[in-house]
Amino acid sequence: MARTVTTHRKILTTLLAWAVGLLIFFPIFWIIVLSFKSEGDAIKTPIQVLLSAWSFDNYATVQERSDYFKHFSNSVLISLGSTFLGILIAVPAAWSMAFVPSKRTRGILMWMLSTKMLPAVGVLYPIYIGFIRLGLLDTRLGLVLILMLINLPIIVWMLYTYFKEIPVEILEAARMDGARLREELLYVLTPMAIPGIASTILLNVILAWNEAFWTLNLTAAKAAPLTAFIASYSSPEGLFYAKLSAASVMAIAPILIMGWFSQKQLVRGLTFGAVK
C-alpha cells in the first residue's frame, strides 16, 4: 500500500513538473510561432495562427532593416566585459569577507544587497549626466561599467557563499607552505571554487544580456545591444507583432543555446557546497 502511494506521488510530482515546465516555455514557443507568420495572421486567434502559412520573411525583413550582427557583437562584448570586470573585483572582495571577516562584514553584505532594491529610475538622471560629462554615453565601455556595477552585489554574494564552504584549513596549509596571497587565490582557492565561479559567470552573462533599462537609456546607435534591437520594432503606430517576435527570437536564441549547453555546469555551481 505504501509503495503504491509513493508511486502515485512520484507520478503526480512528475506531471506537475512537466506542467510547470510547459507553462514557463509556452511564451517562448508562441513567440517562435508568431515569428514565422505574417502581420495579419499574427493577430488572429491561436488556432488560426497555427493553421496559417509559415514563412521566413520576417527574419529577412528584420535583417534588412537592422544590422543584427552589430547589435549581437555589442551584446557579446558588453556581457563578457562586464562579467570579466565584475569577477576581477568580486573574487578578492568575497575572499576577504569569507576568510578575513570583520564585525561589519555581514552589514556590508546586506548593504550591497539592499542596493538591488533601489529603483533604477531613481538614479538614472545623475548617471546620465555623469556619462555625458565623462564621454561614456552610447559607448560599450559605459555599458560595461554600469552593468558590472549593478550586478556586482549578486556576484559578490554568490562567490562569498561558495567560498564559505571551502575549509579555511586548506588555505592555512597553503600559507604555511609559503603561498603568497596571489598564489593562494590563483592556485588554491580558484581551482576549488571553479563550479561556483563558473555558475556565477554564466548567471552574470545572462543578467547582462537581458538588461534593458540601462541599455535603452544610455545608448542610441553605436553601442546598442540586442535589447535595443528588439525595442526598435515598437513604433507610435503600434507593435509589429510578427517582426517583433522574429527580432526577439534572434535576440534570445544565443543566450538560450548557451544556457542549454551549460545547464549542467550551472546547476552544479548553484548546488556547490549544498551538502558538506
C-alpha positions as CSV (number, residue, x, y, z in Angstrom):
1,M,0.0,0.0,0.0
2,A,2.8,2.4,1.0
3,R,4.6,1.6,-2.3
4,T,1.5,2.4,-4.3
5,V,1.1,5.7,-2.6
6,T,4.7,6.5,-3.2
7,T,4.4,5.6,-6.9
8,H,1.3,7.8,-7.3
9,R,3.1,10.6,-5.6
10,K,6.0,10.4,-8.0
11,I,3.7,10.3,-11.0
12,L,1.8,13.4,-9.7
13,T,5.1,15.2,-9.0
14,T,6.4,14.4,-12.5
15,L,3.2,15.6,-14.1
16,L,3.2,18.8,-12.1
17,A,6.8,19.4,-13.0
18,W,6.0,18.9,-16.7
19,A,3.0,21.2,-16.4
20,V,5.1,24.0,-14.8
21,G,7.8,23.5,-17.4
22,L,5.4,23.7,-20.3
23,L,3.7,26.8,-18.8
24,I,7.1,28.5,-18.5
25,F,8.1,27.5,-22.0
26,F,4.9,28.4,-23.7
27,P,5.6,32.2,-24.1
28,I,8.9,31.3,-25.9
29,F,7.1,28.8,-28.1
30,W,4.4,31.3,-29.0
31,I,7.0,34.0,-29.9
32,I,8.7,31.5,-32.2
33,V,5.4,30.6,-33.8
34,L,4.5,34.3,-34.4
35,S,7.9,35.0,-35.9
36,F,7.0,32.7,-38.9
37,K,3.6,34.4,-39.5
38,S,2.6,37.5,-41.4
39,E,1.5,40.6,-39.5
40,G,-2.1,39.9,-40.5
41,D,-2.0,36.3,-39.3
42,A,-0.2,37.2,-36.0
43,I,-3.3,39.0,-34.6
44,K,-5.7,36.2,-35.3
45,T,-7.0,33.6,-32.9
46,P,-4.5,31.0,-31.7
47,I,-6.0,28.2,-33.8
48,Q,-5.9,30.4,-36.9
49,V,-2.4,31.4,-36.2
50,L,-1.2,27.8,-36.0
51,L,-3.1,26.9,-39.2
52,S,-1.8,29.9,-41.3
53,A,1.1,29.8,-43.7
54,W,4.7,29.7,-42.3
55,S,7.4,31.9,-43.8
56,F,10.9,33.2,-43.1
57,D,10.0,36.7,-44.5
58,N,10.1,38.3,-41.1
59,Y,13.7,37.2,-40.4
60,A,14.8,38.5,-43.8
61,T,13.0,41.8,-43.2
62,V,14.5,42.2,-39.7
63,Q,18.0,41.6,-41.0
64,E,17.5,44.1,-43.9
65,R,16.1,46.8,-41.6
66,S,18.6,46.4,-38.8
67,D,22.2,45.3,-38.5
68,Y,21.6,42.3,-36.4
69,F,25.3,41.3,-36.2
70,K,26.3,44.7,-35.0
71,H,23.8,44.5,-32.1
72,F,24.8,40.9,-31.4
73,S,28.5,41.8,-31.2
74,N,27.7,44.7,-28.8
75,S,25.7,42.3,-26.6
76,V,28.6,39.8,-26.5
77,L,31.3,42.4,-25.8
78,I,29.2,44.2,-23.1
79,S,28.1,41.0,-21.4
80,L,31.5,39.4,-21.3
81,G,33.3,42.6,-20.5
82,S,31.0,43.4,-17.5
83,T,31.3,39.8,-16.3
84,F,35.1,39.7,-16.6
85,L,35.5,43.0,-14.8
86,G,33.0,42.0,-12.1
87,I,34.7,38.7,-11.4
88,L,38.1,40.5,-11.1
89,I,36.6,42.8,-8.4
90,A,34.3,40.2,-6.7
91,V,36.8,37.4,-6.2
92,P,39.2,39.3,-3.8
93,A,36.2,41.0,-2.2
94,A,34.4,37.7,-1.5
95,W,37.7,36.1,-0.3
96,S,38.3,38.9,2.2
97,M,34.7,38.6,3.5
98,A,34.7,34.8,3.7
99,F,38.2,34.2,5.2
100,V,39.1,37.5,6.9
101,P,35.7,38.7,8.2
102,S,35.2,41.7,10.4
103,K,32.4,42.8,12.6
104,R,30.9,44.8,9.7
105,T,31.2,42.1,7.1
106,R,27.5,41.0,7.5
107,G,26.4,44.6,7.4
108,I,28.4,45.3,4.3
109,L,26.9,42.3,2.5
110,M,23.4,43.3,3.5
111,W,24.0,46.9,2.4
112,M,25.3,45.7,-1.0
113,L,22.3,43.5,-1.5
114,S,19.9,46.4,-0.5
115,T,21.2,48.4,-3.4
116,K,19.5,46.0,-5.7
117,M,16.2,47.1,-4.2
118,L,16.8,50.7,-5.3
119,P,14.6,51.7,-8.3
120,A,16.9,52.2,-11.3
121,V,14.9,55.2,-12.5
122,G,15.8,56.9,-9.2
123,V,19.5,57.2,-10.2
124,L,19.1,57.5,-13.9
125,Y,19.4,61.3,-14.1
126,P,22.7,61.6,-12.2
127,I,24.2,58.7,-14.0
128,Y,23.0,60.0,-17.4
129,I,24.6,63.4,-16.6
130,G,27.8,61.8,-15.4
131,F,28.0,59.7,-18.6
132,I,27.6,62.8,-20.7
133,R,30.4,64.6,-18.9
134,L,32.7,61.6,-19.0
135,G,32.0,60.9,-22.6
136,L,30.6,57.4,-21.9
137,L,27.1,57.9,-23.3
138,D,26.4,55.4,-26.1
139,T,29.7,53.6,-25.6
140,R,30.4,50.0,-24.9
141,L,32.7,50.9,-22.1
142,G,29.9,52.9,-20.4
143,L,27.6,49.9,-20.5
144,V,30.3,47.5,-19.3
145,L,30.8,49.7,-16.3
146,I,27.2,50.3,-15.4
147,L,26.2,46.6,-15.9
148,M,29.2,45.5,-13.9
149,L,28.2,47.8,-11.0
150,I,24.5,46.8,-10.9
151,N,25.4,43.1,-10.9
152,L,28.4,43.3,-8.6
153,P,26.4,42.8,-5.4
154,I,25.0,39.5,-6.8
155,I,28.4,38.3,-7.9
156,V,30.0,39.1,-4.5
157,W,27.2,37.4,-2.6
158,M,27.3,34.2,-4.8
159,L,31.1,34.0,-4.5
160,Y,31.0,34.7,-0.8
161,T,28.5,31.8,-0.4
162,Y,30.7,29.4,-2.3
163,F,34.0,30.5,-0.6
164,K,32.4,30.0,2.8
165,E,32.0,26.3,2.0
166,I,35.7,25.8,1.5
167,P,37.6,24.7,4.6
168,V,39.8,27.5,5.8
169,E,42.4,24.9,6.9
170,I,43.3,24.3,3.3
171,L,44.2,27.9,2.8
172,E,46.1,28.0,6.1
173,A,48.1,24.9,5.0
174,A,49.0,26.7,1.7
175,R,50.2,29.7,3.7
176,M,52.4,27.5,5.9
177,D,53.9,26.1,2.7
178,G,54.9,29.7,1.7
179,A,52.0,30.6,-0.6
180,R,51.5,34.3,-1.1
181,L,48.1,36.0,-1.4
182,R,48.2,35.9,-5.3
183,E,49.2,32.2,-5.3
184,E,46.6,31.4,-2.7
185,L,43.9,33.0,-4.9
186,L,45.1,31.6,-8.2
187,Y,46.3,28.1,-7.4
188,V,44.4,27.1,-4.2
189,L,41.1,28.9,-3.9
190,T,40.1,29.4,-7.6
191,P,40.6,25.7,-8.6
192,M,38.5,24.5,-5.6
193,A,35.7,27.0,-6.4
194,I,35.6,26.5,-10.2
195,P,32.0,25.2,-10.2
196,G,30.8,28.2,-8.1
197,I,32.8,30.7,-10.2
198,A,31.6,29.2,-13.5
199,S,27.9,29.4,-12.4
200,T,28.4,33.0,-11.3
201,I,29.9,33.9,-14.6
202,L,27.0,32.2,-16.5
203,L,24.4,33.9,-14.4
204,N,26.0,37.3,-14.8
205,V,26.3,36.9,-18.5
206,I,22.5,36.1,-18.7
207,L,21.7,39.1,-16.5
208,A,23.8,41.5,-18.6
209,W,22.5,40.1,-21.8
210,N,18.9,40.6,-20.7
211,E,19.3,44.0,-19.2
212,A,17.0,46.5,-20.9
213,F,16.5,49.6,-18.8
214,W,20.1,50.9,-18.8
215,T,20.8,49.8,-22.4
216,L,17.8,51.6,-23.7
217,N,18.5,54.8,-21.7
218,L,22.3,55.0,-22.1
219,T,22.7,54.1,-25.8
220,A,21.4,55.4,-29.1
221,A,23.1,53.6,-32.1
222,K,26.8,52.9,-31.7
223,A,26.7,50.7,-28.6
224,A,23.1,49.5,-28.8
225,P,22.8,45.7,-27.9
226,L,20.1,43.3,-28.8
227,T,17.7,44.7,-26.2
228,A,17.7,48.0,-28.1
229,F,17.4,45.9,-31.3
230,I,14.1,44.4,-30.0
231,A,12.8,47.8,-28.9
232,S,13.2,49.3,-32.3
233,Y,10.2,47.3,-33.5
234,S,7.9,49.3,-31.3
235,S,6.6,52.5,-33.1
236,P,4.0,55.2,-32.5
237,E,1.8,53.4,-35.0
238,G,1.8,50.3,-32.8
239,L,3.6,47.0,-32.4
240,F,4.6,44.8,-35.4
241,Y,3.9,41.5,-33.6
242,A,5.4,39.2,-36.2
243,K,8.5,41.2,-36.8
244,L,8.9,41.9,-33.1
245,S,8.7,38.2,-32.5
246,A,11.3,37.5,-35.1
247,A,13.6,40.1,-33.6
248,S,13.0,38.6,-30.1
249,V,13.9,35.1,-31.3
250,M,17.1,36.4,-32.9
251,A,18.0,38.2,-29.6
252,I,17.2,35.4,-27.2
253,A,18.4,32.4,-29.3
254,P,22.2,32.8,-28.4
255,I,21.6,33.0,-24.7
256,L,19.1,30.1,-24.8
257,I,21.6,27.9,-26.7
258,M,24.3,28.9,-24.2
259,G,22.0,28.1,-21.3
260,W,21.0,24.7,-22.8
261,F,24.6,23.5,-23.3
262,S,25.8,24.9,-19.9
263,Q,22.8,23.8,-17.8
264,K,24.7,21.0,-16.1
265,Q,27.5,23.3,-15.1
266,L,25.0,26.0,-13.9
267,V,23.1,23.5,-11.7
268,R,26.4,22.1,-10.4
269,G,27.6,25.5,-9.5
270,L,24.3,26.6,-7.9
271,T,24.3,23.5,-5.7
272,F,28.1,23.8,-4.9
273,G,28.6,23.4,-1.2
274,A,24.9,22.5,-0.6
275,V,26.0,19.1,1.0
276,K,29.0,19.0,3.3
